[in-house]
């Protein structure tokens, strides 16, 4: 309605993520023939406590947040990746 505010839209968006994940988890559990008991999460969305709790509630699944990679290690990994991409591009151009 016109009375819908920003907070309600944000909440609906977060809830939709959890519902979509639950559909995937259910399909995976059906394919595996067993219930998924834990979901390991990382990335920006997992910083949202509401989303992680809602996901746990909807999926009846334990949510395990991975520890963050330290900044120096992350930067070194990305530097190596970018170097490999440049090398691949250079080889492809020859």
PDB file with one MODEL, atoms N, CA, C and O in Angstrom:
MODEL        1
ATOM      1  N   UNK A   1       0.840  -1.188   0.000  1.00  0.00           N
ATOM      2  CA  UNK A   1       0.000   0.000   0.000  1.00  0.00           C
ATOM      3  C   UNK A   1       0.876   1.238   0.000  1.00  0.00           C
ATOM      4  O   UNK A   1       2.101   1.156   0.089  1.00  0.00           O
ATOM      5  N   UNK A   2       0.221   2.389  -0.102  1.00  0.00           N
ATOM      6  CA  UNK A   2       0.980   3.637  -0.056  1.00  0.00           C
ATOM      7  C   UNK A   2       1.573   3.886   1.323  1.00  0.00           C
ATOM      8  O   UNK A   2       2.471   4.712   1.487  1.00  0.00           O
ATOM      9  N   UNK A   3       1.063   3.165   2.304  1.00  0.00           N
ATOM     10  CA  UNK A   3       1.574   3.307   3.659  1.00  0.00           C
ATOM     11  C   UNK A   3       2.823   2.482   3.925  1.00  0.00           C
ATOM     12  O   UNK A   3       3.398   2.558   5.011  1.00  0.00           O
ATOM     13  N   UNK A   4       3.243   1.701   2.952  1.00  0.00           N
ATOM     14  CA  UNK A   4       4.443   0.874   3.117  1.00  0.00           C
ATOM     15  C   UNK A   4       5.661   1.779   3.199  1.00  0.00           C
ATOM     16  O   UNK A   4       5.869   2.652   2.356  1.00  0.00           O
ATOM     17  N   UNK A   5       6.462   1.550   4.238  1.00  0.00           N
ATOM     18  CA  UNK A   5       7.657   2.390   4.379  1.00  0.00           C
ATOM     19  C   UNK A   5       8.926   1.609   4.034  1.00  0.00           C
ATOM     20  O   UNK A   5       8.879   0.410   3.760  1.00  0.00           O
ATOM     21  N   UNK A   6      10.038   2.300   4.054  1.00  0.00           N
ATOM     22  CA  UNK A   6      11.329   1.723   3.681  1.00  0.00           C
ATOM     23  C   UNK A   6      11.661   0.496   4.517  1.00  0.00           C
ATOM     24  O   UNK A   6      12.134  -0.509   3.985  1.00  0.00           O
ATOM     25  N   UNK A   7      11.418   0.569   5.817  1.00  0.00           N
ATOM     26  CA  UNK A   7      11.745  -0.556   6.701  1.00  0.00           C
ATOM     27  C   UNK A   7      10.972  -1.818   6.323  1.00  0.00           C
ATOM     28  O   UNK A   7      11.510  -2.923   6.385  1.00  0.00           O
ATOM     29  N   UNK A   8       9.729  -1.651   5.937  1.00  0.00           N
ATOM     30  CA  UNK A   8       8.918  -2.805   5.541  1.00  0.00           C
ATOM     31  C   UNK A   8       9.426  -3.414   4.233  1.00  0.00           C
ATOM     32  O   UNK A   8       9.404  -4.633   4.063  1.00  0.00           O
ATOM     33  N   UNK A   9       9.877  -2.577   3.323  1.00  0.00           N
ATOM     34  CA  UNK A   9      10.418  -3.075   2.054  1.00  0.00           C
ATOM     35  C   UNK A   9      11.730  -3.821   2.291  1.00  0.00           C
ATOM     36  O   UNK A   9      11.970  -4.875   1.701  1.00  0.00           O
ATOM     37  N   UNK A  10      12.568  -3.269   3.154  1.00  0.00           N
ATOM     38  CA  UNK A  10      13.844  -3.927   3.481  1.00  0.00           C
ATOM     39  C   UNK A  10      13.573  -5.271   4.142  1.00  0.00           C
ATOM     40  O   UNK A  10      14.202  -6.269   3.791  1.00  0.00           O
ATOM     41  N   UNK A  11      12.652  -5.307   5.087  1.00  0.00           N
ATOM     42  CA  UNK A  11      12.334  -6.566   5.772  1.00  0.00           C
ATOM     43  C   UNK A  11      11.793  -7.600   4.787  1.00  0.00           C
ATOM     44  O   UNK A  11      12.181  -8.767   4.836  1.00  0.00           O
ATOM     45  N   UNK A  12      10.904  -7.177   3.899  1.00  0.00           N
ATOM     46  CA  UNK A  12      10.344  -8.094   2.902  1.00  0.00           C
ATOM     47  C   UNK A  12      11.446  -8.645   1.995  1.00  0.00           C
ATOM     48  O   UNK A  12      11.423  -9.819   1.624  1.00  0.00           O
ATOM     49  N   UNK A  13      12.400  -7.799   1.643  1.00  0.00           N
ATOM     50  CA  UNK A  13      13.518  -8.241   0.805  1.00  0.00           C
ATOM     51  C   UNK A  13      14.355  -9.280   1.529  1.00  0.00           C
ATOM     52  O   UNK A  13      14.708 -10.311   0.956  1.00  0.00           O
ATOM     53  N   UNK A  14      14.673  -9.009   2.788  1.00  0.00           N
ATOM     54  CA  UNK A  14      15.465  -9.957   3.571  1.00  0.00           C
ATOM     55  C   UNK A  14      14.721 -11.279   3.751  1.00  0.00           C
ATOM     56  O   UNK A  14      15.310 -12.352   3.627  1.00  0.00           O
ATOM     57  N   UNK A  15      13.430 -11.193   4.044  1.00  0.00           N
ATOM     58  CA  UNK A  15      12.638 -12.411   4.204  1.00  0.00           C
ATOM     59  C   UNK A  15      12.595 -13.210   2.904  1.00  0.00           C
ATOM     60  O   UNK A  15      12.634 -14.440   2.924  1.00  0.00           O
ATOM     61  N   UNK A  16      12.515 -12.508   1.776  1.00  0.00           N
ATOM     62  CA  UNK A  16      12.457 -13.222   0.493  1.00  0.00           C
ATOM     63  C   UNK A  16      13.750 -13.998   0.243  1.00  0.00           C
ATOM     64  O   UNK A  16      13.721 -15.083  -0.338  1.00  0.00           O
ATOM     65  N   UNK A  17      14.879 -13.447   0.678  1.00  0.00           N
ATOM     66  CA  UNK A  17      16.149 -14.174   0.551  1.00  0.00           C
ATOM     67  C   UNK A  17      16.098 -15.484   1.330  1.00  0.00           C
ATOM     68  O   UNK A  17      16.505 -16.532   0.827  1.00  0.00           O
ATOM     69  N   UNK A  18      15.602 -15.416   2.547  1.00  0.00           N
ATOM     70  CA  UNK A  18      15.522 -16.611   3.389  1.00  0.00           C
ATOM     71  C   UNK A  18      14.551 -17.637   2.800  1.00  0.00           C
ATOM     72  O   UNK A  18      14.837 -18.834   2.809  1.00  0.00           O
ATOM     73  N   UNK A  19      13.417 -17.180   2.292  1.00  0.00           N
ATOM     74  CA  UNK A  19      12.447 -18.104   1.698  1.00  0.00           C
ATOM     75  C   UNK A  19      13.024 -18.777   0.444  1.00  0.00           C
ATOM     76  O   UNK A  19      12.827 -19.974   0.237  1.00  0.00           O
ATOM     77  N   UNK A  20      13.730 -18.014  -0.382  1.00  0.00           N
ATOM     78  CA  UNK A  20      14.349 -18.597  -1.576  1.00  0.00           C
ATOM     79  C   UNK A  20      15.428 -19.611  -1.192  1.00  0.00           C
ATOM     80  O   UNK A  20      15.537 -20.676  -1.800  1.00  0.00           O
ATOM     81  N   UNK A  21      16.221 -19.267  -0.178  1.00  0.00           N
ATOM     82  CA  UNK A  21      17.230 -20.210   0.307  1.00  0.00           C
ATOM     83  C   UNK A  21      16.575 -21.481   0.827  1.00  0.00           C
ATOM     84  O   UNK A  21      17.085 -22.579   0.605  1.00  0.00           O
ATOM     85  N   UNK A  22      15.460 -21.340   1.510  1.00  0.00           N
ATOM     86  CA  UNK A  22      14.760 -22.510   2.044  1.00  0.00           C
ATOM     87  C   UNK A  22      14.283 -23.409   0.910  1.00  0.00           C
ATOM     88  O   UNK A  22      14.358 -24.633   1.019  1.00  0.00           O
ATOM     89  N   UNK A  23      13.795 -22.818  -0.176  1.00  0.00           N
ATOM     90  CA  UNK A  23      13.394 -23.631  -1.327  1.00  0.00           C
ATOM     91  C   UNK A  23      14.581 -24.434  -1.856  1.00  0.00           C
ATOM     92  O   UNK A  23      14.444 -25.617  -2.169  1.00  0.00           O
ATOM     93  N   UNK A  24      15.743 -23.794  -1.956  1.00  0.00           N
ATOM     94  CA  UNK A  24      16.948 -24.495  -2.413  1.00  0.00           C
ATOM     95  C   UNK A  24      17.385 -25.580  -1.430  1.00  0.00           C
ATOM     96  O   UNK A  24      17.733 -26.691  -1.830  1.00  0.00           O
ATOM     97  N   UNK A  25      17.362 -25.247  -0.150  1.00  0.00           N
ATOM     98  CA  UNK A  25      17.760 -26.226   0.868  1.00  0.00           C
ATOM     99  C   UNK A  25      16.835 -27.429   0.865  1.00  0.00           C
ATOM    100  O   UNK A  25      17.291 -28.562   1.018  1.00  0.00           O
ATOM    101  N   UNK A  26      15.547 -27.198   0.694  1.00  0.00           N
ATOM    102  CA  UNK A  26      14.581 -28.301   0.644  1.00  0.00           C
ATOM    103  C   UNK A  26      14.835 -29.194  -0.562  1.00  0.00           C
ATOM    104  O   UNK A  26      14.783 -30.419  -0.452  1.00  0.00           O
ATOM    105  N   UNK A  27      15.109 -28.585  -1.712  1.00  0.00           N
ATOM    106  CA  UNK A  27      15.407 -29.363  -2.921  1.00  0.00           C
ATOM    107  C   UNK A  27      16.693 -30.171  -2.734  1.00  0.00           C
ATOM    108  O   UNK A  27      16.770 -31.333  -3.133  1.00  0.00           O
ATOM    109  N   UNK A  28      17.693 -29.545  -2.127  1.00  0.00           N
ATOM    110  CA  UNK A  28      18.951 -30.250  -1.885  1.00  0.00           C
ATOM    111  C   UNK A  28      18.744 -31.419  -0.925  1.00  0.00           C
ATOM    112  O   UNK A  28      19.277 -32.507  -1.143  1.00  0.00           O
ATOM    113  N   UNK A  29      17.976 -31.195   0.128  1.00  0.00           N
ATOM    114  CA  UNK A  29      17.710 -32.248   1.111  1.00  0.00           C
ATOM    115  C   UNK A  29      16.961 -33.412   0.463  1.00  0.00           C
ATOM    116  O   UNK A  29      17.223 -34.577   0.760  1.00  0.00           O
ATOM    117  N   UNK A  30      16.032 -33.077  -0.419  1.00  0.00           N
ATOM    118  CA  UNK A  30      15.290 -34.127  -1.122  1.00  0.00           C
ATOM    119  C   UNK A  30      16.223 -34.941  -2.011  1.00  0.00           C
ATOM    120  O   UNK A  30      16.138 -36.169  -2.045  1.00  0.00           O
ATOM    121  N   UNK A  31      17.114 -34.260  -2.731  1.00  0.00           N
ATOM    122  CA  UNK A  31      18.072 -34.961  -3.587  1.00  0.00           C
ATOM    123  C   UNK A  31      19.023 -35.829  -2.772  1.00  0.00           C
ATOM    124  O   UNK A  31      19.374 -36.936  -3.182  1.00  0.00           O
ATOM    125  N   UNK A  32      19.437 -35.317  -1.611  1.00  0.00           N
ATOM    126  CA  UNK A  32      20.366 -36.065  -0.757  1.00  0.00           C
ATOM    127  C   UNK A  32      19.686 -37.200  -0.001  1.00  0.00           C
ATOM    128  O   UNK A  32      20.325 -38.176   0.391  1.00  0.00           O
ATOM    129  N   UNK A  33      18.394 -37.055   0.194  1.00  0.00           N
ATOM    130  CA  UNK A  33      17.667 -38.051   0.980  1.00  0.00           C
ATOM    131  C   UNK A  33      17.875 -37.883   2.472  1.00  0.00           C
ATOM    132  O   UNK A  33      17.655 -38.811   3.250  1.00  0.00           O
ATOM    133  N   UNK A  34      18.301 -36.685   2.865  1.00  0.00           N
ATOM    134  CA  UNK A  34      18.490 -36.407   4.294  1.00  0.00           C
ATOM    135  C   UNK A  34      18.358 -34.913   4.555  1.00  0.00           C
ATOM    136  O   UNK A  34      18.546 -34.085   3.663  1.00  0.00           O
ATOM    137  N   UNK A  35      18.036 -34.600   5.779  1.00  0.00           N
ATOM    138  CA  UNK A  35      17.844 -33.206   6.193  1.00  0.00           C
ATOM    139  C   UNK A  35      19.179 -32.484   6.288  1.00  0.00           C
ATOM    140  O   UNK A  35      20.174 -33.067   6.719  1.00  0.00           O
ATOM    141  N   UNK A  36      19.205 -31.233   5.892  1.00  0.00           N
ATOM    142  CA  UNK A  36      20.398 -30.394   6.064  1.00  0.00           C
ATOM    143  C   UNK A  36      20.299 -29.766   7.450  1.00  0.00           C
ATOM    144  O   UNK A  36      19.338 -29.057   7.750  1.00  0.00           O
ATOM    145  N   UNK A  37      21.291 -30.027   8.289  1.00  0.00           N
ATOM    146  CA  UNK A  37      21.213 -29.597   9.681  1.00  0.00           C
ATOM    147  C   UNK A  37      21.969 -28.316   9.968  1.00  0.00           C
ATOM    148  O   UNK A  37      21.726 -27.671  10.988  1.00  0.00           O
ATOM    149  N   UNK A  38      22.887 -27.934   9.080  1.00  0.00           N
ATOM    150  CA  UNK A  38      23.668 -26.707   9.288  1.00  0.00           C
ATOM    151  C   UNK A  38      23.934 -26.047   7.951  1.00  0.00           C
ATOM    152  O   UNK A  38      24.104 -26.714   6.930  1.00  0.00           O
ATOM    153  N   UNK A  39      23.967 -24.737   7.978  1.00  0.00           N
ATOM    154  CA  UNK A  39      24.239 -23.948   6.786  1.00  0.00           C
ATOM    155  C   UNK A  39      25.390 -23.002   7.101  1.00  0.00           C
ATOM    156  O   UNK A  39      25.267 -22.131   7.962  1.00  0.00           O
ATOM    157  N   UNK A  40      26.511 -23.176   6.402  1.00  0.00           N
ATOM    158  CA  UNK A  40      27.661 -22.294   6.599  1.00  0.00           C
ATOM    159  C   UNK A  40      27.491 -21.088   5.694  1.00  0.00           C
ATOM    160  O   UNK A  40      27.262 -21.232   4.494  1.00  0.00           O
ATOM    161  N   UNK A  41      27.601 -19.913   6.263  1.00  0.00           N
ATOM    162  CA  UNK A  41      27.351 -18.678   5.522  1.00  0.00           C
ATOM    163  C   UNK A  41      28.547 -17.742   5.608  1.00  0.00           C
ATOM    164  O   UNK A  41      29.289 -17.737   6.590  1.00  0.00           O
ATOM    165  N   UNK A  42      28.713 -16.944   4.542  1.00  0.00           N
ATOM    166  CA  UNK A  42      29.696 -15.872   4.568  1.00  0.00           C
ATOM    167  C   UNK A  42      29.244 -14.811   3.578  1.00  0.00           C
ATOM    168  O   UNK A  42      28.249 -14.995   2.876  1.00  0.00           O
ATOM    169  N   UNK A  43      29.959 -13.722   3.521  1.00  0.00           N
ATOM    170  CA  UNK A  43      29.577 -12.637   2.632  1.00  0.00           C
ATOM    171  C   UNK A  43      28.810 -11.554   3.357  1.00  0.00           C
ATOM    172  O   UNK A  43      28.534 -11.650   4.553  1.00  0.00           O
ATOM    173  N   UNK A  44      28.477 -10.529   2.610  1.00  0.00           N
ATOM    174  CA  UNK A  44      27.847  -9.355   3.199  1.00  0.00           C
ATOM    175  C   UNK A  44      26.508  -9.615   3.851  1.00  0.00           C
ATOM    176  O   UNK A  44      26.222  -9.068   4.916  1.00  0.00           O
ATOM    177  N   UNK A  45      25.679 -10.443   3.227  1.00  0.00           N
ATOM    178  CA  UNK A  45      24.331 -10.677   3.768  1.00  0.00           C
ATOM    179  C   UNK A  45      24.369 -11.340   5.135  1.00  0.00           C
ATOM    180  O   UNK A  45      23.469 -11.125   5.946  1.00  0.00           O
ATOM    181  N   UNK A  46      25.382 -12.132   5.404  1.00  0.00           N
ATOM    182  CA  UNK A  46      25.409 -12.838   6.689  1.00  0.00           C
ATOM    183  C   UNK A  46      25.729 -11.909   7.855  1.00  0.00           C
ATOM    184  O   UNK A  46      25.650 -12.315   9.014  1.00  0.00           O
ATOM    185  N   UNK A  47      26.084 -10.683   7.556  1.00  0.00           N
ATOM    186  CA  UNK A  47      26.305  -9.708   8.639  1.00  0.00           C
ATOM    187  C   UNK A  47      24.987  -9.224   9.233  1.00  0.00           C
ATOM    188  O   UNK A  47      24.967  -8.615  10.302  1.00  0.00           O
ATOM    189  N   UNK A  48      23.882  -9.499   8.531  1.00  0.00           N
ATOM    190  CA  UNK A  48      22.583  -9.043   8.992  1.00  0.00           C
ATOM    191  C   UNK A  48      22.016 -10.067   9.977  1.00  0.00           C
ATOM    192  O   UNK A  48      21.619 -11.164   9.584  1.00  0.00           O
ATOM    193  N   UNK A  49      21.983  -9.700  11.253  1.00  0.00           N
ATOM    194  CA  UNK A  49      21.522 -10.616  12.294  1.00  0.00           C
ATOM    195  C   UNK A  49      20.069 -11.036  12.095  1.00  0.00           C
ATOM    196  O   UNK A  49      19.723 -12.197  12.315  1.00  0.00           O
ATOM    197  N   UNK A  50      19.215 -10.096  11.680  1.00  0.00           N
ATOM    198  CA  UNK A  50      17.816 -10.446  11.435  1.00  0.00           C
ATOM    199  C   UNK A  50      17.705 -11.526  10.368  1.00  0.00           C
ATOM    200  O   UNK A  50      16.989 -12.511  10.551  1.00  0.00           O
ATOM    201  N   UNK A  51      18.417 -11.346   9.246  1.00  0.00           N
ATOM    202  CA  UNK A  51      18.355 -12.316   8.155  1.00  0.00           C
ATOM    203  C   UNK A  51      18.840 -13.688   8.607  1.00  0.00           C
ATOM    204  O   UNK A  51      18.215 -14.701   8.295  1.00  0.00           O
ATOM    205  N   UNK A  52      19.939 -13.727   9.333  1.00  0.00           N
ATOM    206  CA  UNK A  52      20.475 -15.018   9.764  1.00  0.00           C
ATOM    207  C   UNK A  52      19.529 -15.720  10.731  1.00  0.00           C
ATOM    208  O   UNK A  52      19.361 -16.937  10.654  1.00  0.00           O
ATOM    209  N   UNK A  53      18.908 -14.968  11.641  1.00  0.00           N
ATOM    210  CA  UNK A  53      17.961 -15.581  12.574  1.00  0.00           C
ATOM    211  C   UNK A  53      16.709 -16.042  11.843  1.00  0.00           C
ATOM    212  O   UNK A  53      16.191 -17.126  12.114  1.00  0.00           O
ATOM    213  N   UNK A  54      16.219 -15.218  10.910  1.00  0.00           N
ATOM    214  CA  UNK A  54      15.028 -15.581  10.142  1.00  0.00           C
ATOM    215  C   UNK A  54      15.305 -16.825   9.299  1.00  0.00           C
ATOM    216  O   UNK A  54      14.452 -17.706   9.189  1.00  0.00           O
ATOM    217  N   UNK A  55      16.500 -16.896   8.703  1.00  0.00           N
ATOM    218  CA  UNK A  55      16.874 -18.085   7.917  1.00  0.00           C
ATOM    219  C   UNK A  55      16.876 -19.319   8.795  1.00  0.00           C
ATOM    220  O   UNK A  55      16.360 -20.365   8.400  1.00  0.00           O
ATOM    221  N   UNK A  56      17.453 -19.210   9.984  1.00  0.00           N
ATOM    222  CA  UNK A  56      17.481 -20.339  10.908  1.00  0.00           C
ATOM    223  C   UNK A  56      16.071 -20.761  11.289  1.00  0.00           C
ATOM    224  O   UNK A  56      15.774 -21.954  11.354  1.00  0.00           O
ATOM    225  N   UNK A  57      15.201 -19.791  11.539  1.00  0.00           N
ATOM    226  CA  UNK A  57      13.822 -20.097  11.926  1.00  0.00           C
ATOM    227  C   UNK A  57      13.046 -20.758  10.790  1.00  0.00           C
ATOM    228  O   UNK A  57      12.375 -21.768  11.000  1.00  0.00           O
ATOM    229  N   UNK A  58      13.136 -20.194   9.593  1.00  0.00           N
ATOM    230  CA  UNK A  58      12.386 -20.700   8.445  1.00  0.00           C
ATOM    231  C   UNK A  58      12.876 -22.094   8.044  1.00  0.00           C
ATOM    232  O   UNK A  58      12.078 -22.961   7.687  1.00  0.00           O
ATOM    233  N   UNK A  59      14.180 -22.296   8.107  1.00  0.00           N
ATOM    234  CA  UNK A  59      14.775 -23.551   7.642  1.00  0.00           C
ATOM    235  C   UNK A  59      14.934 -24.592   8.737  1.00  0.00           C
ATOM    236  O   UNK A  59      15.249 -25.748   8.457  1.00  0.00           O
ATOM    237  N   UNK A  60      14.718 -24.188   9.984  1.00  0.00           N
ATOM    238  CA  UNK A  60      14.970 -25.072  11.122  1.00  0.00           C
ATOM    239  C   UNK A  60      16.375 -25.664  10.996  1.00  0.00           C
ATOM    240  O   UNK A  60      16.587 -26.868  11.141  1.00  0.00           O
ATOM    241  N   UNK A  61      17.324 -24.765  10.721  1.00  0.00           N
ATOM    242  CA  UNK A  61      18.703 -25.147  10.443  1.00  0.00           C
ATOM    243  C   UNK A  61      19.652 -24.269  11.241  1.00  0.00           C
ATOM    244  O   UNK A  61      19.412 -23.074  11.412  1.00  0.00           O
ATOM    245  N   UNK A  62      20.724 -24.866  11.725  1.00  0.00           N
ATOM    246  CA  UNK A  62      21.751 -24.084  12.414  1.00  0.00           C
ATOM    247  C   UNK A  62      22.514 -23.258  11.381  1.00  0.00           C
ATOM    248  O   UNK A  62      22.904 -23.766  10.329  1.00  0.00           O
ATOM    249  N   UNK A  63      22.719 -21.985  11.694  1.00  0.00           N
ATOM    250  CA  UNK A  63      23.495 -21.103  10.833  1.00  0.00           C
ATOM    251  C   UNK A  63      24.881 -20.937  11.442  1.00  0.00           C
ATOM    252  O   UNK A  63      25.015 -20.562  12.606  1.00  0.00           O
ATOM    253  N   UNK A  64      25.907 -21.219  10.650  1.00  0.00           N
ATOM    254  CA  UNK A  64      27.291 -21.118  11.115  1.00  0.00           C
ATOM    255  C   UNK A  64      27.973 -20.046  10.282  1.00  0.00           C
ATOM    256  O   UNK A  64      28.147 -20.204   9.073  1.00  0.00           O
ATOM    257  N   UNK A  65      28.359 -18.954  10.932  1.00  0.00           N
ATOM    258  CA  UNK A  65      29.067 -17.882  10.230  1.00  0.00           C
ATOM    259  C   UNK A  65      30.547 -18.192  10.188  1.00  0.00           C
ATOM    260  O   UNK A  65      31.162 -18.513  11.205  1.00  0.00           O
ATOM    261  N   UNK A  66      31.106 -18.092   9.002  1.00  0.00           N
ATOM    262  CA  UNK A  66      32.546 -18.308   8.851  1.00  0.00           C
ATOM    263  C   UNK A  66      33.289 -17.103   9.401  1.00  0.00           C
ATOM    264  O   UNK A  66      32.780 -15.982   9.374  1.00  0.00           O
ATOM    265  N   UNK A  67      34.481 -17.337   9.893  1.00  0.00           N
ATOM    266  CA  UNK A  67      35.296 -16.225  10.367  1.00  0.00           C
ATOM    267  C   UNK A  67      35.835 -15.459   9.171  1.00  0.00           C
ATOM    268  O   UNK A  67      36.113 -16.045   8.125  1.00  0.00           O
ATOM    269  N   UNK A  68      35.979 -14.168   9.323  1.00  0.00           N
ATOM    270  CA  UNK A  68      36.461 -13.318   8.241  1.00  0.00           C
ATOM    271  C   UNK A  68      37.934 -13.567   7.952  1.00  0.00           C
ATOM    272  O   UNK A  68      38.736 -13.780   8.862  1.00  0.00           O
ATOM    273  N   UNK A  69      38.272 -13.536   6.666  1.00  0.00           N
ATOM    274  CA  UNK A  69      39.679 -13.636   6.253  1.00  0.00           C
ATOM    275  C   UNK A  69      40.349 -12.314   6.573  1.00  0.00           C
ATOM    276  O   UNK A  69      39.753 -11.261   6.347  1.00  0.00           O
ATOM    277  N   UNK A  70      41.593 -12.333   7.100  1.00  0.00           N
ATOM    278  CA  UNK A  70      42.232 -11.064   7.423  1.00  0.00           C
ATOM    279  C   UNK A  70      42.555 -10.283   6.152  1.00  0.00           C
ATOM    280  O   UNK A  70      42.737 -10.862   5.081  1.00  0.00           O
ATOM    281  N   UNK A  71      42.620  -8.971   6.288  1.00  0.00           N
ATOM    282  CA  UNK A  71      42.738  -8.060   5.151  1.00  0.00           C
ATOM    283  C   UNK A  71      44.015  -8.291   4.340  1.00  0.00           C
ATOM    284  O   UNK A  71      43.974  -8.247   3.110  1.00  0.00           O
ATOM    285  N   UNK A  72      45.133  -8.532   4.999  1.00  0.00           N
ATOM    286  CA  UNK A  72      46.391  -8.741   4.280  1.00  0.00           C
ATOM    287  C   UNK A  72      46.330 -10.003   3.426  1.00  0.00           C
ATOM    288  O   UNK A  72      46.788 -10.002   2.284  1.00  0.00           O
ATOM    289  N   UNK A  73      45.773 -11.070   3.968  1.00  0.00           N
ATOM    290  CA  UNK A  73      45.658 -12.322   3.219  1.00  0.00           C
ATOM    291  C   UNK A  73      44.710 -12.141   2.041  1.00  0.00           C
ATOM    292  O   UNK A  73      44.987 -12.610   0.937  1.00  0.00           O
ATOM    293  N   UNK A  74      43.595 -11.462   2.275  1.00  0.00           N
ATOM    294  CA  UNK A  74      42.616 -11.214   1.222  1.00  0.00           C
ATOM    295  C   UNK A  74      43.245 -10.413   0.081  1.00  0.00           C
ATOM    296  O   UNK A  74      43.057 -10.739  -1.092  1.00  0.00           O
ATOM    297  N   UNK A  75      43.990  -9.370   0.431  1.00  0.00           N
ATOM    298  CA  UNK A  75      44.636  -8.526  -0.570  1.00  0.00           C
ATOM    299  C   UNK A  75      45.661  -9.329  -1.366  1.00  0.00           C
ATOM    300  O   UNK A  75      45.755  -9.170  -2.583  1.00  0.00           O
ATOM    301  N   UNK A  76      46.421 -10.179  -0.705  1.00  0.00           N
ATOM    302  CA  UNK A  76      47.427 -10.994  -1.386  1.00  0.00           C
ATOM    303  C   UNK A  76      46.769 -11.985  -2.343  1.00  0.00           C
ATOM    304  O   UNK A  76      47.248 -12.186  -3.459  1.00  0.00           O
ATOM    305  N   UNK A  77      45.686 -12.594  -1.914  1.00  0.00           N
ATOM    306  CA  UNK A  77      44.971 -13.530  -2.785  1.00  0.00           C
ATOM    307  C   UNK A  77      44.426 -12.822  -4.025  1.00  0.00           C
ATOM    308  O   UNK A  77      44.552 -13.329  -5.139  1.00  0.00           O
ATOM    309  N   UNK A  78      43.826 -11.659  -3.828  1.00  0.00           N
ATOM    310  CA  UNK A  78      43.285 -10.911  -4.959  1.00  0.00           C
ATOM    311  C   UNK A  78      44.389 -10.446  -5.907  1.00  0.00           C
ATOM    312  O   UNK A  78      44.203 -10.449  -7.124  1.00  0.00           O
ATOM    313  N   UNK A  79      45.532 -10.049  -5.356  1.00  0.00           N
ATOM    314  CA  UNK A  79      46.657  -9.624  -6.187  1.00  0.00           C
ATOM    315  C   UNK A  79      47.120 -10.781  -7.073  1.00  0.00           C
ATOM    316  O   UNK A  79      47.392 -10.594  -8.259  1.00  0.00           O
ATOM    317  N   UNK A  80      47.207 -11.963  -6.494  1.00  0.00           N
ATOM    318  CA  UNK A  80      47.591 -13.146  -7.255  1.00  0.00           C
ATOM    319  C   UNK A  80      46.577 -13.477  -8.342  1.00  0.00           C
ATOM    320  O   UNK A  80      46.953 -13.834  -9.458  1.00  0.00           O
ATOM    321  N   UNK A  81      45.314 -13.362  -8.025  1.00  0.00           N
ATOM    322  CA  UNK A  81      44.242 -13.603  -8.990  1.00  0.00           C
ATOM    323  C   UNK A  81      44.346 -12.630 -10.164  1.00  0.00           C
ATOM    324  O   UNK A  81      44.293 -13.044 -11.322  1.00  0.00           O
ATOM    325  N   UNK A  82      44.495 -11.340  -9.866  1.00  0.00           N
ATOM    326  CA  UNK A  82      44.583 -10.337 -10.923  1.00  0.00           C
ATOM    327  C   UNK A  82      45.831 -10.555 -11.798  1.00  0.00           C
ATOM    328  O   UNK A  82      45.791 -10.329 -13.007  1.00  0.00           O
ATOM    329  N   UNK A  83      46.911 -10.985 -11.190  1.00  0.00           N
ATOM    330  CA  UNK A  83      48.132 -11.277 -11.947  1.00  0.00           C
ATOM    331  C   UNK A  83      47.892 -12.453 -12.903  1.00  0.00           C
ATOM    332  O   UNK A  83      48.331 -12.423 -14.053  1.00  0.00           O
ATOM    333  N   UNK A  84      47.198 -13.479 -12.423  1.00  0.00           N
ATOM    334  CA  UNK A  84      46.901 -14.638 -13.267  1.00  0.00           C
ATOM    335  C   UNK A  84      45.977 -14.261 -14.422  1.00  0.00           C
ATOM    336  O   UNK A  84      46.162 -14.743 -15.540  1.00  0.00           O
ATOM    337  N   UNK A  85      45.000 -13.418 -14.171  1.00  0.00           N
ATOM    338  CA  UNK A  85      44.089 -12.977 -15.232  1.00  0.00           C
ATOM    339  C   UNK A  85      44.850 -12.199 -16.292  1.00  0.00           C
ATOM    340  O   UNK A  85      44.648 -12.418 -17.487  1.00  0.00           O
ATOM    341  N   UNK A  86      45.726 -11.290 -15.865  1.00  0.00           N
ATOM    342  CA  UNK A  86      46.523 -10.514 -16.828  1.00  0.00           C
ATOM    343  C   UNK A  86      47.416 -11.428 -17.661  1.00  0.00           C
ATOM    344  O   UNK A  86      47.577 -11.215 -18.862  1.00  0.00           O
ATOM    345  N   UNK A  87      47.994 -12.441 -17.027  1.00  0.00           N
ATOM    346  CA  UNK A  87      48.849 -13.377 -17.756  1.00  0.00           C
ATOM    347  C   UNK A  87      48.033 -14.160 -18.783  1.00  0.00           C
ATOM    348  O   UNK A  87      48.489 -14.372 -19.906  1.00  0.00           O
ATOM    349  N   UNK A  88      46.841 -14.586 -18.407  1.00  0.00           N
ATOM    350  CA  UNK A  88      45.979 -15.317 -19.326  1.00  0.00           C
ATOM    351  C   UNK A  88      45.560 -14.456 -20.507  1.00  0.00           C
ATOM    352  O   UNK A  88      45.502 -14.937 -21.639  1.00  0.00           O
ATOM    353  N   UNK A  89      45.270 -13.201 -20.254  1.00  0.00           N
ATOM    354  CA  UNK A  89      44.899 -12.281 -21.330  1.00  0.00           C
ATOM    355  C   UNK A  89      46.093 -12.071 -22.255  1.00  0.00           C
ATOM    356  O   UNK A  89      45.942 -12.064 -23.477  1.00  0.00           O
ATOM    357  N   UNK A  90      47.266 -11.903 -21.679  1.00  0.00           N
ATOM    358  CA  UNK A  90      48.477 -11.690 -22.484  1.00  0.00           C
ATOM    359  C   UNK A  90      48.735 -12.894 -23.377  1.00  0.00           C
ATOM    360  O   UNK A  90      49.062 -12.737 -24.553  1.00  0.00           O
ATOM    361  N   UNK A  91      48.589 -14.107 -22.822  1.00  0.00           N
ATOM    362  CA  UNK A  91      48.799 -15.320 -23.614  1.00  0.00           C
ATOM    363  C   UNK A  91      47.770 -15.452 -24.737  1.00  0.00           C
ATOM    364  O   UNK A  91      48.093 -15.898 -25.838  1.00  0.00           O
ATOM    365  N   UNK A  92      46.544 -15.065 -24.448  1.00  0.00           N
ATOM    366  CA  UNK A  92      45.484 -15.171 -25.446  1.00  0.00           C
ATOM    367  C   UNK A  92      45.692 -14.185 -26.599  1.00  0.00           C
ATOM    368  O   UNK A  92      45.245 -14.429 -27.720  1.00  0.00           O
ATOM    369  N   UNK A  93      46.362 -13.086 -26.319  1.00  0.00           N
ATOM    370  CA  UNK A  93      46.593 -12.072 -27.344  1.00  0.00           C
ATOM    371  C   UNK A  93      47.745 -12.417 -28.270  1.00  0.00           C
ATOM    372  O   UNK A  93      47.866 -11.846 -29.354  1.00  0.00           O
ATOM    373  N   UNK A  94      48.588 -13.342 -27.852  1.00  0.00           N
ATOM    374  CA  UNK A  94      49.745 -13.708 -28.692  1.00  0.00           C
ATOM    375  C   UNK A  94      49.356 -14.529 -29.883  1.00  0.00           C
ATOM    376  O   UNK A  94      50.216 -14.910 -30.677  1.00  0.00           O
TER     377      UNK A  94
ENDMDL
END
